[in-house]
Amino acid sequence: MKTTLLSLAAIATLTTALNAANQYTLENINVEAALDTELKQADVTDSVTIITKEAIDEARINTLEEALNKLGNIAMAQNGGRGKATSLYVRGMNTNQMLVLIDGVRYNNVTGSNGAAQYSQIMLSNVQQIEIIRGAQSGVWGADASAGVINIITANAALGLHGTATLEYGSFNSKMASLQASYATKTFDIIMGGSYFDTDGFSAAEPTKSSPDYGERGSDLGWEDDQYTNKSFNAKVGWNITENDRIEASIEMINSYIEYDAAAGVDAKNVDDPFGYGDSQYYNNLKNRFYSLSYAHKDSVNDAKVAYNRSTFDQSQYGGYTGSVDEAKVDDKITYMEDSFLRIGGSYQLFKVDTDGGADLNEDYNARSGFLTNYNKLQLLGSGATIITESVRFDDYSKFDNATTGKLGIKQYLYEDLYVSANIGNGYNVPTIDQLFNAYWGNSALKPQNTTTTDVTVGNDMVWLTGFYNTVTDEIVYDFTTYRFTNQDGKSKIRGVELGYKDYFFDTLGVSANYTYLDARNKDDQILARRPKHQVDASAVFYVTEAFDMGLNAQYVGERYNSTDEQGAMTGKYVVANFVTNYDINEMVGLYGKIDNITDEYYQTVDGYATAERSYYIGLTAKY
């Protein structure tokens, strides 16, 4: 085996690829979700993490939740393996407080009880860039952006005819295939493709920490595997009517089959079944669709857009839920002097949920919104640029309190790329239709929960330090005394520090590291559950040649408890490391291999739910 690896390295050293771009050599990356307009990352006041296609490809990551955890440095908790329910805690905030968009179309699941996005269902075969914008963004994007925005940007067609394909096989009988094809002229372009992922998986549940069997994997105990299948399709077509006018339409389709277990530490097949459901109650069929149709006009003064977006969600779980979000939106970015613009617009949104099950939930509500953003890049102090942004938004809801939100950001360059920035904003989460109208636990008197976030950053392109402080009031929680949702009195307080480093040495070695300290407490000053107090993410990529690279990433999760007030199982204090290597045989064909959880670490992110043991994958890529 050693001889084979040495031979491969020798061959790779003699091979040169035509395209040497990597995640560390890219410059002038744009942030599309910043102020709902495109800006260079250096010109944004917010704390932004950008995950490029190059980084995704080098790490051979297939799903959104994996990218956010491994490359976005976000704390994660998951109820089992691939495709299972996933929670992400951006700066300690709840998972439903992040607004997730696919090319500007809402991805947050309107049929869910808390309205959170289904991170584990998005495959990345057609994704060009992922943007993580931290801090309240409701002043720009409205509801559910109280902790920030995750904007997923899909690929556009390049001039000519192009295609890419990937095949992968690995542990747990996992199979993945994807294909993307595109064609473009100066006036017309189309890109379409799809992906297929299927795995036998492993038991979603494992013994809880209090069980004498803790430390034994489900396969060792004879527990059944929980399968996951994902079939996704995408298409985008555009027509450049003139040099200044464009019409574009797109569709994203996700079909998933998910098997899961009865509860933490409980295998589904070992559960009594008094209602006669059988195994049918422990799987879910998802059919999610995202549509967009837009017209855009751009000239020297105006950058205007009219769009209609539609998101639909269909699930078989609990008797069947269907839901939809329809949005009509118009806005214009008006440039009134160099590096200064005013963005103004409005939208109409309709949220709707129907059920076929016992909840008998058939309700909707709507929102009418107006928004205004001002942006200035000025020369106020010496030679360094001063960037100032102000946003305000008003949302008029049909069935609960209206909301006025805003944000203010400032960034001052002190010397060359050294800067200091500060942001303050307020956000809100609206009560979901399920929380409002479910016959068993709904409360029609609910009002939006409110958030205020502040952060201060000092740094440059290589190293940065951020301090943040967030508060949440009127939080929507389930009341175990009334058995209904309610707005909680008091204020949750979340504070912390982020330290980041990224560099590229000798044109061969890229390294990055991120550390987060978090102190997240509820209104009673109790530590919030499932959020690590300390987290370290580190990665290194060694570009042996332009055709051969090897990468290592690792994550340390510190003290973390499964329940509030440091109660329940301690699910932290572990390190997980992963290895990946890529080899371009020629400019069209490449091979890769990866090993996840190299040391075969046994850990759980949620007490009683499994994580993957050491696993191996090999893949083949081709492009034209």
VMD Tcl script that draws the C-alpha trace (Angstrom):
set ca {
  {0.00 0.00 0.00}
  {2.85 2.37 0.88}
  {4.50 1.69 -2.51}
  {1.22 2.45 -4.30}
  {0.85 5.79 -2.51}
  {4.44 6.76 -3.29}
  {3.95 5.86 -6.94}
  {0.77 7.92 -7.08}
  {2.56 10.90 -5.56}
  {5.41 10.55 -8.08}
  {3.01 10.47 -11.01}
  {1.09 13.45 -9.64}
  {4.29 15.46 -9.30}
  {4.86 15.11 -13.06}
  {1.29 16.11 -13.93}
  {0.09 19.67 -14.44}
  {-3.55 20.70 -14.54}
  {-4.67 23.67 -16.59}
  {-6.79 25.14 -13.81}
  {-4.81 25.77 -10.63}
  {-7.45 27.82 -8.79}
  {-8.14 26.79 -5.20}
  {-10.00 28.15 -2.23}
  {-6.93 30.05 -1.01}
  {-6.08 31.83 -4.28}
  {-9.52 33.31 -4.99}
  {-9.84 37.06 -4.57}
  {-12.60 39.68 -4.69}
  {-15.39 37.29 -3.74}
  {-18.83 38.89 -3.83}
  {-21.56 38.56 -1.20}
  {-24.96 38.51 -2.89}
  {-27.12 38.46 0.24}
  {-25.43 41.52 1.76}
  {-28.15 44.19 1.92}
  {-29.94 42.08 -0.73}
  {-27.47 43.31 -3.31}
  {-24.07 42.21 -4.59}
  {-21.03 43.63 -2.80}
  {-17.40 42.63 -2.45}
  {-16.73 40.87 0.84}
  {-14.24 43.59 1.81}
  {-17.01 46.21 1.43}
  {-19.48 44.48 3.78}
  {-19.72 45.55 7.43}
  {-21.25 42.25 8.60}
  {-19.36 39.15 9.74}
  {-19.50 36.93 6.65}
  {-18.21 33.44 5.94}
  {-18.11 32.41 2.29}
  {-17.86 28.75 1.31}
  {-16.76 28.61 -2.31}
  {-17.29 25.84 -4.85}
  {-13.53 25.28 -4.78}
  {-13.65 24.63 -1.02}
  {-16.64 22.29 -1.40}
  {-14.92 20.35 -4.18}
  {-11.60 20.09 -2.35}
  {-13.30 18.78 0.80}
  {-15.62 16.49 -1.25}
  {-18.64 17.56 0.74}
  {-22.07 16.55 -0.59}
  {-24.67 18.12 1.76}
  {-25.43 21.57 3.14}
  {-25.33 20.59 6.81}
  {-21.89 19.02 6.33}
  {-20.60 22.16 4.60}
  {-21.92 24.46 7.33}
  {-20.42 22.31 10.08}
  {-17.02 21.50 8.52}
  {-16.39 24.63 6.45}
  {-18.70 27.17 8.11}
  {-17.52 26.42 11.68}
  {-21.09 26.24 13.00}
  {-22.05 24.09 16.00}
  {-24.37 21.24 15.01}
  {-26.60 18.63 16.65}
  {-28.14 15.79 14.64}
  {-30.59 12.98 15.41}
  {-28.62 10.26 13.66}
  {-26.83 10.03 10.31}
  {-27.41 11.39 6.80}
  {-30.74 13.08 6.22}
  {-31.88 13.06 9.84}
  {-33.17 16.12 11.71}
  {-30.35 18.65 12.14}
  {-30.02 21.76 14.31}
  {-27.39 24.45 13.74}
  {-26.55 27.06 16.37}
  {-25.08 30.21 14.80}
  {-23.54 32.23 17.63}
  {-25.65 30.18 20.04}
  {-28.99 31.16 18.49}
  {-31.72 28.60 17.83}
  {-31.72 26.84 14.47}
  {-35.02 28.44 13.37}
  {-33.56 31.94 13.78}
  {-31.51 31.60 10.58}
  {-33.23 32.44 7.30}
  {-32.07 30.09 4.53}
  {-32.40 31.10 0.87}
  {-31.73 29.31 -2.42}
  {-31.03 32.05 -4.99}
  {-33.22 34.32 -2.89}
  {-36.10 31.81 -2.50}
  {-37.08 30.93 1.10}
  {-36.08 27.44 2.21}
  {-37.37 27.55 5.82}
  {-40.00 24.81 6.18}
  {-43.40 26.41 6.73}
  {-44.94 23.02 7.70}
  {-42.54 22.52 10.61}
  {-43.53 23.37 14.14}
  {-40.69 25.88 14.55}
  {-40.20 26.90 10.90}
  {-36.56 25.82 10.71}
  {-34.83 24.93 7.46}
  {-34.16 21.29 6.59}
  {-30.39 21.61 6.27}
  {-29.75 17.90 5.74}
  {-31.85 17.72 2.53}
  {-29.87 20.06 0.25}
  {-27.29 18.42 -2.01}
  {-24.49 20.61 -3.35}
  {-23.93 19.35 -6.90}
  {-25.15 22.63 -8.45}
  {-24.05 25.02 -5.69}
  {-21.56 27.75 -6.60}
  {-21.28 29.51 -3.25}
  {-22.69 29.47 0.28}
  {-22.82 32.71 2.27}
  {-23.22 32.79 6.06}
  {-24.06 36.31 7.24}
  {-24.09 36.52 11.04}
  {-26.17 38.99 13.05}
  {-29.79 40.12 12.75}
  {-30.76 40.76 9.12}
  {-34.54 41.27 9.49}
  {-34.09 44.92 8.55}
  {-33.11 43.62 5.11}
  {-34.81 40.22 4.78}
  {-37.71 40.31 7.25}
  {-38.96 37.42 9.36}
  {-36.76 34.56 10.59}
  {-33.47 36.35 9.83}
  {-32.99 37.28 13.49}
  {-29.67 35.40 13.83}
  {-28.56 35.88 10.23}
  {-28.93 34.57 6.70}
  {-27.57 31.52 4.88}
  {-27.73 32.25 1.17}
  {-27.13 29.38 -1.26}
  {-26.13 30.50 -4.75}
  {-26.46 27.98 -7.56}
  {-24.22 27.82 -10.63}
  {-24.88 29.78 -13.81}
  {-24.20 28.57 -17.33}
  {-20.86 29.61 -18.86}
  {-20.49 30.43 -22.55}
  {-20.46 27.30 -24.70}
  {-21.35 23.73 -23.86}
  {-20.19 22.28 -20.54}
  {-20.86 19.28 -18.33}
  {-19.71 17.81 -15.03}
  {-20.35 14.41 -13.46}
  {-19.44 12.73 -10.18}
  {-19.72 9.14 -8.94}
  {-19.00 8.12 -5.34}
  {-19.21 4.92 -3.31}
  {-18.39 4.27 0.31}
  {-19.21 2.95 3.76}
  {-22.76 1.93 4.73}
  {-23.31 1.01 1.07}
  {-23.49 4.72 0.24}
  {-23.88 5.65 -3.42}
  {-23.86 9.14 -4.91}
  {-24.11 10.30 -8.53}
  {-24.55 13.80 -9.94}
  {-24.68 15.34 -13.39}
  {-24.81 18.99 -14.48}
  {-24.97 20.22 -18.09}
  {-25.09 23.78 -19.43}
  {-25.17 25.74 -22.65}
  {-24.92 29.49 -23.12}
  {-24.70 32.13 -25.80}
  {-24.64 35.89 -25.30}
  {-28.45 35.98 -25.38}
  {-29.60 32.60 -24.05}
  {-28.39 30.25 -21.33}
  {-29.60 27.07 -19.66}
  {-28.20 24.83 -16.95}
  {-29.81 21.71 -15.59}
  {-28.90 18.56 -13.73}
  {-29.57 16.37 -10.78}
  {-28.10 14.19 -8.07}
  {-28.89 10.85 -6.49}
  {-27.77 9.75 -3.04}
  {-28.67 6.49 -1.30}
  {-27.28 4.87 1.82}
  {-28.25 1.93 4.01}
  {-27.04 4.11 6.85}
  {-26.81 2.96 10.44}
  {-29.21 2.96 13.35}
  {-30.24 6.56 14.04}
  {-30.62 5.76 17.73}
  {-27.94 4.41 20.04}
  {-27.92 3.75 23.80}
  {-28.09 6.90 25.89}
  {-25.23 7.81 28.19}
  {-27.16 6.53 31.21}
  {-27.57 3.09 29.60}
  {-25.21 0.22 30.50}
  {-24.87 -0.33 26.73}
  {-23.51 3.18 26.12}
  {-20.47 2.96 23.86}
  {-21.93 0.12 21.80}
  {-22.99 1.01 18.28}
  {-26.44 0.01 17.07}
  {-25.00 -2.56 14.67}
  {-23.32 -4.33 17.60}
  {-26.68 -4.57 19.37}
  {-28.62 -5.81 16.36}
  {-30.55 -2.55 15.86}
  {-31.84 -1.95 12.35}
  {-30.18 0.46 9.91}
  {-32.06 3.61 8.98}
  {-31.96 4.22 5.25}
  {-31.79 7.60 3.52}
  {-32.40 8.42 -0.16}
  {-32.25 11.82 -1.84}
  {-33.17 12.60 -5.46}
  {-32.68 16.21 -6.51}
  {-33.19 18.08 -9.78}
  {-32.38 21.64 -10.81}
  {-32.88 23.80 -13.89}
  {-32.26 27.46 -14.65}
  {-32.91 29.25 -17.95}
  {-32.24 32.87 -18.86}
  {-32.82 35.21 -21.80}
  {-30.88 38.45 -22.18}
  {-33.48 40.54 -24.03}
  {-31.05 43.45 -24.33}
  {-27.72 44.33 -22.73}
  {-29.70 45.81 -19.84}
  {-32.71 43.49 -19.55}
  {-32.95 39.83 -18.54}
  {-35.66 37.27 -17.82}
  {-34.78 34.23 -15.73}
  {-36.68 31.19 -14.43}
  {-35.48 28.40 -12.15}
  {-36.68 25.33 -10.30}
  {-35.14 23.19 -7.54}
  {-36.76 19.84 -6.66}
  {-35.87 17.63 -3.68}
  {-37.40 14.19 -3.05}
  {-36.21 12.41 0.08}
  {-36.99 9.18 1.89}
  {-35.89 9.20 5.55}
  {-36.03 6.39 8.08}
  {-35.65 7.34 11.73}
  {-36.03 5.80 15.18}
  {-38.72 6.01 17.83}
  {-36.82 8.18 20.32}
  {-33.39 8.84 21.78}
  {-31.85 5.49 22.68}
  {-34.84 3.54 21.30}
  {-34.69 1.42 18.15}
  {-37.94 1.63 16.16}
  {-38.34 -2.12 15.72}
  {-38.20 -2.69 19.49}
  {-41.13 -0.35 20.29}
  {-44.61 -1.49 21.30}
  {-47.17 -0.45 18.68}
  {-50.56 0.00 20.45}
  {-52.05 2.04 17.58}
  {-51.17 -0.45 14.85}
  {-49.03 1.92 12.81}
  {-46.21 -0.58 12.31}
  {-42.95 0.67 10.89}
  {-44.84 3.25 8.77}
  {-44.70 5.82 11.56}
  {-40.88 5.81 11.47}
  {-40.22 7.11 7.98}
  {-40.91 10.34 6.14}
  {-41.28 11.09 2.42}
  {-40.39 14.68 1.56}
  {-41.20 16.51 -1.67}
  {-39.89 20.09 -1.63}
  {-40.04 22.46 -4.60}
  {-38.59 25.95 -5.11}
  {-39.58 28.12 -8.09}
  {-38.48 31.56 -9.22}
  {-39.39 33.83 -12.13}
  {-37.79 37.27 -12.46}
  {-37.24 40.23 -14.74}
  {-34.20 42.46 -14.15}
  {-33.16 45.80 -15.64}
  {-29.75 47.35 -15.08}
  {-28.31 50.65 -16.28}
  {-25.88 53.26 -14.94}
  {-28.34 54.39 -12.24}
  {-30.86 51.61 -11.65}
  {-30.54 47.92 -10.82}
  {-34.20 46.92 -10.65}
  {-35.84 43.52 -10.29}
  {-39.36 42.14 -10.23}
  {-39.64 38.57 -8.98}
  {-42.15 35.90 -8.06}
  {-40.89 33.11 -5.79}
  {-42.71 30.02 -4.58}
  {-41.62 27.38 -2.05}
  {-43.69 24.24 -1.48}
  {-43.24 21.52 1.15}
  {-44.93 18.11 1.25}
  {-44.25 15.45 3.87}
  {-45.91 12.14 4.73}
  {-44.96 12.24 8.41}
  {-47.75 12.41 11.03}
  {-50.52 11.85 8.52}
  {-49.27 14.33 5.92}
  {-48.51 18.06 5.80}
  {-48.34 20.36 2.79}
  {-47.32 23.99 2.90}
  {-46.29 26.86 0.68}
  {-44.77 30.33 0.70}
  {-45.60 32.65 -2.20}
  {-43.71 35.93 -2.57}
  {-44.05 38.77 -5.06}
  {-41.24 41.29 -4.76}
  {-40.06 44.46 -6.48}
  {-36.98 46.50 -5.62}
  {-34.54 48.94 -7.17}
  {-30.96 49.76 -6.30}
  {-30.46 53.42 -7.20}
  {-26.87 54.63 -7.48}
  {-26.81 58.31 -6.59}
  {-23.04 58.88 -6.40}
  {-19.85 56.84 -6.68}
  {-19.89 53.88 -4.23}
  {-23.24 54.97 -2.78}
  {-26.70 53.62 -3.42}
  {-30.24 53.57 -2.10}
  {-32.20 50.33 -2.29}
  {-35.99 50.59 -2.01}
  {-38.73 48.03 -2.52}
  {-41.71 46.09 -1.28}
  {-43.08 42.55 -1.17}
  {-46.19 40.48 -0.54}
  {-45.91 37.05 1.10}
  {-48.55 34.37 1.63}
  {-47.85 31.51 4.08}
  {-50.14 28.47 3.96}
  {-50.32 25.00 5.57}
  {-52.76 22.12 4.98}
  {-52.81 18.75 6.75}
  {-54.37 15.41 6.02}
  {-53.72 14.06 9.51}
  {-55.46 14.39 12.86}
  {-54.29 17.99 13.45}
  {-56.78 19.25 10.80}
  {-54.62 22.32 10.23}
  {-55.72 24.37 7.22}
  {-54.67 27.95 7.79}
  {-52.76 30.82 6.20}
  {-51.60 34.36 6.85}
  {-49.99 37.07 4.74}
  {-47.50 39.92 5.09}
  {-47.05 43.17 3.18}
  {-43.61 44.72 3.47}
  {-41.69 47.85 2.56}
  {-37.93 48.23 2.94}
  {-35.19 50.81 2.50}
  {-31.39 50.48 2.61}
  {-28.71 53.14 2.23}
  {-25.05 52.34 1.51}
  {-22.05 54.68 1.45}
  {-18.36 54.01 0.91}
  {-16.55 57.22 1.73}
  {-13.09 58.62 2.39}
  {-13.53 60.22 5.82}
  {-10.40 59.32 7.83}
  {-7.09 59.47 6.03}
  {-6.57 57.02 3.18}
  {-8.73 54.22 4.64}
  {-12.29 53.74 3.40}
  {-15.28 54.25 5.68}
  {-18.32 52.08 4.93}
  {-21.70 52.90 6.46}
  {-24.96 50.99 5.96}
  {-28.46 51.66 7.29}
  {-31.54 49.46 6.70}
  {-35.15 49.68 7.86}
  {-38.12 47.45 7.08}
  {-41.82 47.35 8.01}
  {-43.87 44.13 7.82}
  {-47.66 44.23 8.12}
  {-49.04 40.79 9.13}
  {-52.66 39.74 8.81}
  {-52.99 37.63 11.99}
  {-50.51 38.92 14.57}
  {-48.41 41.94 15.53}
  {-46.61 43.88 12.83}
  {-42.84 44.39 12.96}
  {-40.46 47.26 12.29}
  {-36.81 46.26 12.14}
  {-33.51 47.84 11.20}
  {-29.77 47.50 11.21}
  {-26.78 49.84 11.26}
  {-23.25 48.89 10.27}
  {-19.95 50.74 10.02}
  {-16.52 49.58 8.87}
  {-13.36 51.66 9.02}
  {-10.12 50.67 7.31}
  {-7.23 51.85 9.49}
  {-4.18 50.81 7.49}
  {-4.13 48.86 4.22}
  {-6.45 45.85 4.90}
  {-6.63 46.35 8.71}
  {-10.16 47.32 9.75}
  {-12.55 47.67 12.64}
  {-16.28 47.13 12.13}
  {-19.43 47.25 14.26}
  {-23.03 46.22 13.63}
  {-26.26 46.49 15.54}
  {-29.62 45.21 14.39}
  {-32.93 43.87 15.57}
  {-34.80 40.90 14.20}
  {-37.84 38.75 14.84}
  {-39.29 35.30 14.34}
  {-42.96 35.04 13.51}
  {-45.08 32.31 15.13}
  {-45.58 29.45 12.70}
  {-49.01 28.33 11.52}
  {-48.61 25.16 13.59}
  {-47.77 27.17 16.72}
  {-50.75 29.47 16.14}
  {-53.53 27.15 15.03}
  {-52.76 23.52 15.87}
  {-55.83 22.25 17.75}
  {-53.71 20.44 20.35}
  {-50.91 22.88 21.19}
  {-51.55 26.08 19.20}
  {-52.03 29.56 20.67}
  {-53.63 32.19 18.42}
  {-52.51 34.96 20.81}
  {-48.81 34.43 20.05}
  {-46.77 37.42 18.95}
  {-43.37 37.52 17.20}
  {-40.29 36.94 19.32}
  {-37.71 39.73 19.15}
  {-33.94 39.70 18.91}
  {-31.23 42.34 19.18}
  {-27.69 41.53 18.03}
  {-24.47 43.52 18.23}
  {-20.92 42.68 17.20}
  {-17.53 44.36 16.93}
  {-14.67 43.02 14.79}
  {-11.05 44.02 14.37}
  {-8.81 42.26 11.86}
  {-7.67 41.88 8.29}
  {-7.76 39.23 5.57}
  {-5.53 36.90 7.61}
  {-6.67 37.17 11.25}
  {-9.75 38.62 12.92}
  {-11.35 38.85 16.36}
  {-15.09 39.38 16.92}
  {-17.08 39.94 20.08}
  {-20.87 39.54 19.95}
  {-23.84 40.02 22.27}
  {-27.40 38.88 21.46}
  {-30.66 39.13 23.39}
  {-33.99 37.39 22.76}
  {-37.31 38.55 24.25}
  {-40.86 37.19 23.94}
  {-39.31 33.86 22.96}
  {-41.83 31.34 21.62}
  {-41.59 28.18 23.75}
  {-43.71 25.14 24.54}
  {-45.33 25.45 27.99}
  {-45.45 22.05 29.73}
  {-48.07 23.31 32.22}
  {-50.64 24.45 29.65}
  {-49.41 22.09 26.90}
  {-49.45 24.96 24.42}
  {-46.97 27.36 22.87}
  {-46.55 30.71 24.60}
  {-44.39 33.84 24.61}
  {-41.92 33.53 27.45}
  {-41.34 36.46 29.80}
  {-37.79 37.59 30.40}
  {-34.70 37.88 28.24}
  {-32.19 35.31 27.01}
  {-28.62 36.60 26.73}
  {-26.00 35.12 24.42}
  {-22.47 36.46 24.26}
  {-19.20 35.20 22.92}
  {-15.95 35.67 21.07}
  {-14.82 34.41 17.66}
  {-11.18 34.25 16.58}
  {-10.28 33.35 13.01}
  {-7.10 32.78 11.01}
  {-6.49 31.95 7.35}
  {-3.26 31.97 5.33}
  {-1.54 30.46 2.30}
  {2.16 29.54 2.43}
  {4.68 29.00 -0.38}
  {1.86 28.54 -2.94}
  {1.43 25.01 -1.58}
  {-0.07 25.02 1.94}
  {-3.39 26.55 2.93}
  {-4.35 26.65 6.60}
  {-7.34 27.99 8.51}
  {-8.47 27.88 12.12}
  {-11.47 29.22 14.00}
  {-12.20 29.35 17.72}
  {-15.54 30.21 19.33}
  {-16.22 30.88 23.00}
  {-19.92 30.94 23.86}
  {-21.90 31.89 26.96}
  {-25.60 31.31 26.14}
  {-28.14 31.68 28.96}
  {-31.93 31.78 29.24}
  {-34.02 34.23 31.24}
  {-33.22 32.34 34.46}
  {-29.47 32.60 33.82}
  {-29.27 28.90 32.96}
  {-26.88 27.60 30.28}
  {-28.77 26.72 27.09}
  {-28.69 23.11 25.91}
  {-26.61 21.56 23.13}
  {-24.35 24.57 22.55}
  {-20.62 23.97 23.14}
  {-18.87 26.44 25.40}
  {-15.70 26.07 23.31}
  {-15.34 24.97 19.70}
  {-12.23 24.84 17.53}
  {-12.26 24.14 13.78}
  {-9.00 23.73 11.87}
  {-8.08 22.64 8.37}
  {-5.04 22.36 6.14}
  {-4.71 21.65 2.42}
  {-1.36 20.69 0.90}
  {-1.21 21.27 -2.85}
  {1.48 18.74 -3.76}
  {1.18 19.78 -7.40}
  {-1.45 21.59 -9.41}
  {-3.06 18.19 -9.94}
  {-2.70 16.56 -6.53}
  {-3.76 17.78 -3.08}
  {-4.31 16.36 0.38}
  {-6.51 17.89 3.05}
  {-7.15 17.42 6.74}
  {-9.86 19.05 8.83}
  {-10.62 18.59 12.50}
  {-13.15 19.86 15.02}
  {-12.92 20.03 18.78}
  {-16.21 20.38 20.65}
  {-15.84 21.38 24.29}
  {-18.19 21.06 27.23}
  {-21.80 20.74 26.10}
  {-24.89 19.32 27.83}
  {-27.99 17.73 26.36}
  {-30.39 19.70 28.61}
  {-30.66 23.23 29.96}
  {-28.71 24.29 33.07}
  {-25.92 21.78 32.36}
  {-28.29 18.89 32.98}
  {-28.59 15.61 31.15}
  {-25.72 13.92 29.37}
  {-22.48 15.72 28.66}
  {-22.14 15.36 24.89}
  {-18.95 17.32 24.29}
  {-15.20 17.04 24.83}
  {-14.26 15.14 21.68}
  {-12.20 15.64 18.51}
  {-13.24 14.43 15.06}
  {-10.77 14.53 12.16}
  {-11.30 13.83 8.46}
  {-8.91 13.30 5.55}
  {-9.42 13.87 1.82}
  {-7.21 13.68 -1.26}
  {-7.83 14.73 -4.87}
  {-5.89 13.74 -7.99}
  {-6.53 15.10 -11.49}
  {-5.61 12.40 -14.01}
  {-5.91 15.04 -16.73}
  {-7.86 18.24 -17.28}
  {-11.12 16.32 -17.68}
  {-10.99 13.37 -15.24}
  {-10.15 13.23 -11.55}
  {-10.16 10.80 -8.64}
  {-10.66 11.43 -4.94}
  {-10.82 9.53 -1.70}
  {-11.78 10.48 1.83}
  {-11.79 9.05 5.33}
  {-14.27 10.51 7.80}
  {-13.69 10.19 11.55}
  {-10.12 8.94 11.07}
  {-9.64 7.89 14.70}
  {-13.05 6.16 14.92}
  {-14.11 8.50 17.73}
  {-17.29 7.45 19.55}
  {-19.42 10.50 20.32}
  {-23.00 11.77 20.22}
  {-24.17 15.29 19.40}
  {-27.59 14.49 20.90}
  {-27.83 12.00 23.76}
  {-29.17 8.69 22.43}
  {-28.54 9.38 18.73}
  {-25.69 7.92 16.69}
  {-22.88 9.44 14.69}
  {-20.84 7.70 12.01}
  {-17.90 5.47 12.84}
  {-14.75 5.60 10.72}
  {-15.92 5.52 7.11}
  {-14.30 5.43 3.68}
  {-15.34 6.87 0.31}
  {-13.89 6.92 -3.19}
  {-15.07 9.00 -6.12}
  {-14.59 9.82 -9.79}
  {-15.20 13.22 -11.39}
  {-15.38 14.25 -15.04}
  {-15.86 17.61 -16.72}
  {-16.18 18.96 -20.22}
}
mol new
graphics top color blue
foreach p $ca { graphics top sphere $p radius 0.5 }
foreach p [lrange $ca 0 end-1] q [lrange $ca 1 end] { graphics top cylinder $p $q radius 0.2 }
display resetview
